[in-house]
Amino acid sequence: MRIGLITICLFLLFSGTKAQEVYTLQEYLEQLEENHPVAKTAGLRIDQMASKVLAGKGIFDPTLTYNQDKKTLDGTSYYNHSNPELKVLTPVGIRVKAGIENNTGKYLNPELTNGVMSYAGVEIPVLKGLLIDEQRAALQMARIMESQSEVERRAALNRLYEQAIETYVDWAGYYLVLGQLRDNFLRAQEYFSLTKNLFENGDKSAADTTEAYSQVLAMRVQLAETQMNFQKAGVELSYYLWNEQGSPYLINPAWIPQTYFFERLPALTPSEELSRALSLHPEVLVYDFKLQGYTLERKLNFQSMLPELTLKANVLSKDYYRFESAVNPYLGNNNKFGLSFKAPLFMREGRGKYQYAELKIQETEWERRQKRWMLNSKIMSLQQKLTGLQNQIQLSEDLVISYQRMLDFETMKFQQGDASLFVINSRQNKLIESLIKLQKTKTDYLKTWYKQQAESGLLYQ
């Protein structure tokens, strides 16, 4: 009666499983990319860098300024000076400006032109600041950081996928072991029923019935343990499940894993393809962007050693918007020119910053070499492990076939009354052991294959 209840419970359990919903690996990864906090954070960082680029472009925004000075004392207008001006910084570092001066008053500064004067001019940094300055460097750095943040997002998702897929493969592996144990439990149940009937007919001893019953109980223990491991793997899978509202949730009990990849394991990736992929690995490309940033910093710091020489040139016109007199034919009589010069004598600040940037470039280059070699070593080590696992899988499959044939042969003899139940149980235990070992090896192969893809930067592209 007890065995009958066990059979009914297991039948209900596994017949219900067949009607459950398959939660595919593709669905799992898509949900991971869309909703997981790591993916969200990486996406926000890209947006942050895009905001910095937008802010950096502000240096090229035209600026409108307006200044006015006015003095009146005892009813006398000493001076009234107003000056609206529009100024634009060009990408080549030259500032272009245009404005209007309106100067009136009894005690007007002689340097100022009485009345209305229009002007247009340029300011050109000839030495320091011609090729690059802090503002333009900040914009270029923001663009580098934006590209770097996209690569860092790839690197973060590549590692996240590695951990998440490993959990999914474990979940799927336990599900397959559960199915294999179920099949063997049902077979053990058949042996017990047959032995019981033979015992009632006087063809088998009570010891044989006990032997068959013990096998059923042992199978039940294995089923319970594997069911627990399967549920535990499902809970671990829930670590990566987040909904669109940004809340984590537990796995749906009605979900079962996709298992097709165990039927046809992925082949080894050619070494040439792995080498090519390594050159585009996001964790390697991060160092490339760091080098770009330090190179830009070195270029900017070099400017600190140069003297400041700024040339200023303006064409003038009396009254509003009339530059005919300024440019034709009396340019030499309607202008304003100037220059400013400043030079650090010891250049210690510039030399120190330049040397620091140079050393950071060398440090980053060594770090990039180390990172590339470390990844390459892991990839080659995993390649060797995969080759070994392939051989183990082939041997394990041959072993399973052999044990299955021996069990089928002993079952046929048992049905004819010529075989010992002890031998059958021994054959079945060996078959179960080999099936579980085969499944474990396949699971290990898949996890190793996905890990190699992650180490090559191919898991998320």
Secondary structure as the mmCIF struct_conf table of DSSP 4:
data_model
#
loop_
_struct_conf.conf_type_id
_struct_conf.id
_struct_conf.beg_label_comp_id
_struct_conf.beg_label_asym_id
_struct_conf.beg_label_seq_id
_struct_conf.end_label_comp_id
_struct_conf.end_label_asym_id
_struct_conf.end_label_seq_id
HELX_RH_AL_P HELX_RH_AL_P1 ARG A 2 LYS A 18
TURN_TY1_P TURN_TY1_P1 ALA A 19 ALA A 19
BEND BEND1 GLN A 20 GLN A 20
STRN STRN1 GLU A 21 TYR A 23
HELX_RH_AL_P HELX_RH_AL_P2 LEU A 25 ASN A 35
HELX_RH_AL_P HELX_RH_AL_P3 PRO A 37 GLY A 56
HELX_RH_3T_P HELX_RH_3T_P1 LYS A 57 PHE A 60
BEND BEND2 ASP A 61 ASP A 61
STRN STRN2 THR A 63 LEU A 73
TURN_TY1_P TURN_TY1_P2 ASP A 74 GLY A 75
STRN STRN3 THR A 76 LEU A 89
TURN_TY1_P TURN_TY1_P3 PRO A 91 VAL A 92
BEND BEND3 GLY A 93 GLY A 93
STRN STRN4 ARG A 95 THR A 104
TURN_TY1_P TURN_TY1_P4 LYS A 106 TYR A 107
TURN_TY1_P TURN_TY1_P5 PRO A 110 GLU A 111
BEND BEND4 LEU A 112 LEU A 112
HELX_LH_PP_P HELX_LH_PP_P1 THR A 113 THR A 113
BEND BEND5 ASN A 114 ASN A 114
STRN STRN5 GLY A 115 PRO A 125
BEND BEND6 VAL A 126 LEU A 127
TURN_TY1_P TURN_TY1_P6 LYS A 128 GLY A 129
BEND BEND7 LEU A 130 LEU A 131
HELX_RH_AL_P HELX_RH_AL_P4 GLU A 134 GLU A 200
TURN_TY1_P TURN_TY1_P7 ASN A 201 GLY A 202
BEND BEND8 ASP A 203 LYS A 204
HELX_RH_AL_P HELX_RH_AL_P5 ALA A 206 LEU A 237
HELX_RH_3T_P HELX_RH_3T_P2 SER A 238 TYR A 240
STRN STRN6 TRP A 242 TRP A 242
TURN_TY1_P TURN_TY1_P8 GLU A 244 GLN A 245
BEND BEND9 GLY A 246 GLY A 246
STRN STRN7 PRO A 248 PRO A 248
HELX_LH_PP_P HELX_LH_PP_P2 LEU A 250 ASN A 252
TURN_TY1_P TURN_TY1_P9 PRO A 253 ALA A 254
STRN STRN8 TRP A 255 PRO A 257
HELX_RH_AL_P HELX_RH_AL_P6 TYR A 260 GLU A 263
BEND BEND10 ARG A 264 ARG A 264
HELX_LH_PP_P HELX_LH_PP_P3 LEU A 265 PRO A 270
HELX_RH_AL_P HELX_RH_AL_P7 SER A 271 SER A 279
TURN_TY1_P TURN_TY1_P10 LEU A 280 LEU A 280
HELX_RH_AL_P HELX_RH_AL_P8 PRO A 282 GLN A 303
TURN_TY1_P TURN_TY1_P11 SER A 304 MET A 305
BEND BEND11 LEU A 306 LEU A 306
HELX_LH_PP_P HELX_LH_PP_P4 PRO A 307 PRO A 307
STRN STRN9 GLU A 308 LYS A 318
STRN STRN10 ASP A 319 ASP A 319
BEND BEND12 TYR A 320 TYR A 321
HELX_RH_AL_P HELX_RH_AL_P9 GLU A 324 VAL A 327
BEND BEND13 ASN A 328 PRO A 329
HELX_RH_3T_P HELX_RH_3T_P3 LEU A 331 ASN A 333
BEND BEND14 ASN A 334 ASN A 334
STRN STRN11 ASN A 335 LYS A 342
BEND BEND15 LEU A 345 PHE A 346
HELX_RH_AL_P HELX_RH_AL_P10 ARG A 348 GLN A 415
TURN_TY1_P TURN_TY1_P12 GLN A 416 GLY A 417
BEND BEND16 ALA A 419 ALA A 419
HELX_RH_AL_P HELX_RH_AL_P11 LEU A 421 GLU A 455
TURN_TY1_P TURN_TY1_P13 SER A 456 GLY A 457
BEND BEND17 LEU A 459 LEU A 459
#
